[in-house]
């Protein structure tokens, strides 16, 4: 399957809010926080039309006990899916196209900071966001498969992660550390 990227759609923020509310309402042990991450959370850049969510929980045992609830919400339960300390869930629409990815980590996981730092760094550094968008455009235009797309983005993401985490740690922003509350973006 070839990757398709599209222009930013403001409806993605509303999709995130609805999904976050559904998760909080349905789960016996609601997440400490749910954040909108990934390219759909960054205005002005191209993205695969799949809303990425980052769930922060007290511990992973609680989310592991909610597999039936997650399936009831339309999610496919994927387990760690290659990343230790993560629980990964995928959701598709009636047409079979993927609509949501939910990445859940226990509070304190360095993955939380990494995801939030990457998102916020691209939001605050438009030239870096444009560079990322151009890379995605080129890969999609070349007809990259999903695996090739992910592999080709990896060097950009790794380099940007290092810059982003350093920048993020230097910010004086108590609310952006992923410790509590639902983040609107």
N, C-alpha and C positions, 0 to 999 in steps of 0.2 A: 504494500500500500504506500503510495506516494504522499508526502506531507503537503498539506495545504495551509497557508498562512493568509490571514485576512486583516483588514484595517481594524483598529481598535473600535470596539462597540460599547457604548456607555451602558447597555443593558447587562453587561457582564457584572458590573457592580451590584445591580439589583439581583441578579442570579445568585451572586455570592451571599448577599444578605438573606435571601429566602432559604438558601441551603444551610446557612449558619443557624438561622432560627429553627429550622426543622431538626437539625442535629441536637440543639439544646433542648428542644421539646421532647424528643423521642428517647434520648439516652437516659438510662437509670442514673448513671453518674455522668452528668454533662461535662463537656470539656471546660477547662479553666479558661481557655481562649480559643478563638477560631480567627485566623487571619487569611486575607485574600493575598495570594502570592502568585508568582509566575508572570508571564507576559500579559495576561488579561488584566492584571492589577496595575499595569503601567500605561497610562494614557499616551497615545501617540506612537506606540510601536506595534508592529505587526505581530500577530499571535496565531497559534492554532486555536480554533474556537472551542477550547476546553478550559473551564474555570478550575484553577488549582486552589485548594484550601489547605491550610496548615492548622491542624488541631493540636492543642497542647493539653495534656491530661496529667493528673497527679501521678498515675502509674499505668503501665500498659495492661496490667491484669484486668482492669475495669473495662477497657475497650475490647479486650479479647473475649470477655464474657458477653459482649453485645453483638456477636456475629449475626444472630437471627434478626435482631433489630436493624442492623445495617442492611441486611438483605431485604428486609421489609421496606426500607427507604430506597430500594433500587440499586444498592451498591453490590458489587462483586468483591468479596473478601479475598485479598491477595496475600495476607501475612506480611512479613518483612520485605519481601520482593527484592532481595539483594542488598538491602541496607540494614545492618544491625541496629536495633533500637527503634525501628520504624514499624508502623502498621500502615499498610497501603490499601486503599479502596478505590474502585473505579465504578463510574456510573455512566450508563448510555441512555439515549433517548429511544423513543418508540421505533425510530428508523434504524436503530443499531449503531448510530454514530456516538462516539464518546462525548459526554457533556461535562463531566466533573472528575477530577482526581483529588482524593483526600489523603494527605500525608499526616499521620499522627505520631507524635513523639511525646515522651514523658518530659515534664518540666525539668529544666536544667540541661537538656540535651544540647550539645553544640550545634546540631543541625538546625535548631530553631533560630539561633542568632544568624547562622549562615544564610538561611532563606530570607529572613527579614532584612538583613544587611544588603543582600543582592538586590532585592526589590527597591528598597529605599535609596540605594546608591544610584540605580538607574533612573529613579524618579528625580533625583537631585542633580544628575549629571547628564543633560540631554545629548551631549555629543557621544557619550558612551552608549546611551540608549539607541541613538541613531546608528551607531556602528553595529550593535547587536541586531537591530532591525534589518540592516542591509545584509548582514550575514544570513539571516533567516530567509530573506527574499531570494538571495542567490541560491541557497540550497534548495528551496522549494522550486525555483525556476529550473534548476538542473534535474528535477525529478527525483530527488533523493528519497530513498526508502526511510522509514522511521528509524531504523537502526543506524543508517548512514548519517542521517540528520543529527541524531543524538551524538554520535561519535565526532562529527565535524564541528559541533558546537562546543565540545568538551574543553579544548584549549582556551577558547574565549571565556567560558564560564570559570575555569580554574584561575585564570589570571585576574578576572574581575572579582571573583570571590576574595582573593587575597587583598586587593585594594579596598573592597567594600567592607570587609570585616574590620580592617584597620580604621577606616573612616568612621564606621558605625560605633566602634568603641570610644572614639574620641568625641563623639557627639554628646552634648549634655541633654539627654532626652530620656527621662525616667520611664515614660509610657511606651517607648518603642522597643523595650527589651523582651517582650513576649511573656511577661510574668503574670498578667491578669487582664481580664476584660476581652471583649470582642473588638477587634480592630476593624474599622470601616474600610480599610483598603489594604 
